[in-house]
């Protein structure tokens, strides 16, 4: 058991720029399970819930309000390729805060840093309209996060450097 640690490696108002950086980071990784990707958003009112599910009718909805029968709701959608991910994320980012998370991938070994391959804590995330992985605050910017084993600051910096980026803020505890 244990939680990831998430380092922000880009903050931008340009969602295309965030997705391009994510695609470059995915190219650095080794896929473990290509379909290990999903989008997630919270709906706190009926209008947002309606708009999210209309944008992607295949999305699943789980209610978390009183007795699990009322809002807020967690809305999620599995995606399997970058094109589908990009389209879905753009649609949802126009509605509310949301994120896409790629999990079940593997970060490569970095022998010069004494780091073996990493699977358990390897994840990549784009948080739309937020600076946090949980999307609990609204911002005009989108944030790209690399998730890795807690304490592996050097791995996060190394991953960012591989794609011409850098860590742009302190890490936060992941999931």
N, C-alpha and C positions, 0 to 999 in steps of 0.2 A: 504494500500500500504506500501511499504518499502522493503529494501534490506536485504538479509541475511548478516551475517558476517561469514567468512570462516577461520578456524584455521587449519594449517598443523599439522598432528599428526604422520607423517612418511615421510621420504625421503629415497629412496633406489634405487639402480640400478637394483634390482631384482623385476620384475613385478609380479612374483608369490607371493612374500612376500607382496607386496602392495595389491593384490587381496585377499590374505588370511586375512589381517587385515580388509579390507573392509567387507568381509563376516562375520567376528566376530562382527564388528560394526552393521551390519544389524541384527544380532541376538539379539543385545541389543535393537534395535528399535522395534516399533510396526508397521507392514505394514498397510497402509491406502488403497493403491491401488497398488497391486503387479506389474502391467504392467507400472508403472510410472518410467521407466528407459530408457535412450537413450545414444547413443554415438554421439559425435560431433567432427568434424575436419575441418580445413580450407585447401583448395587447392589453392595455389598461381600460379601454373603452370599446363599445360595440362597433364604432366606425372604423377604428384601426383593425380590429379583428376581421371585419367584413372585407376591408381593402386588402389585407394580407392574404386571406383565403381566396379572394377573387383573382388576385395576381397569380396565385399558384394553387389551383383547386386540389392538388394532391397533397398539400401540406397537412400534417397532423396537428391537432389542437388538444391540449391538455389544460383543463381548468384547475386553478389553484385557489380560487376564492372559497367562501363559506361552504364547507362540505364537499369541496371539489365540484361545485355546480354553478359557480359564478366567476366573473372576472376577478383578478387578472388571469390571462391565459398564456401559456407557452405555445408558440407556433413553431414547428420545425419542418424541414424539408430535406430529404436526402438528395444529393446530387452526385453525378458520376464523372463529369468531365468539365474542363475549364470554361467552355462556351456556355454550358447550362448554368454553371456557378455564377459566371459574370452576369448573365441575363437576370437570373433570380435575385442576385444581390442588388443590382441596380434598381430593380422594381421595388424591393423591400426598403432599400435605403431612402427612396423617395417618400416612404410612408412613415418610418419610425427608426429608432435605433435598432441595429441588428448586427449579427456577425456570421461569418463563415469560418468553420473550423475543419482543418484537415488533420486527421489523427490516423493512427496505424501506419505511420511512415517511419523511416529510420534516418537519423542524422549520421553522417559518415564519421569514421575514426579520424582523430586529429593527433597523430603520433607526437608531433613536436610540442603539443600541449599535454601529453600524457593522457589523452581521452580516447577511450574505446568507442566503437559504434554505440549509438543510443537509440533504443526502441521505446522503452517504457515511458519515457517523458517527452518524446519527440512529437511536437505538434506545431502547426502554423495557423495563424488566425488573422483575419482582417475584421476589425471592429468598425462598423459604420456609424458615423455621427457620435463618436465617443472616444475618450482617451483611456478607457478601462476595458478589461476583457469581459466584464459582466454588463457592459453598456448601461451602467446605472446613472450616467450623467450625459446630458446633451452637449455636444460641441459641433461646430461646423466642420471639423476635421475627421478624417478616417485614420485609424492607427493599425499598422501591421505589427504583429507580435510573433516572436519566435519563442516557443516553449521548450524548455529543456530541464534537466535535473537541477534542483536547487543547488546553488553554489557554483554552478558551471558558467559563471560570468564570461570566462574566456571563450567558451564554446559559442555563446550568443554573439560576442564581438567578432569571432572568427567567421561565423555564418554570415553576419551582416557584411563583413569585409569582402566575402566571396562574390557579392552582388553589387559592390560599390556603395554600400550603405554603412551605417554605424548605429550603435545603440544611442537612442535619443532621450532616454529618461531612466528613472530607477525601475527595477523589476517589481512585479507584484506577484503575490501568491496565486497560483493557478488552481486547477481542479485535480 
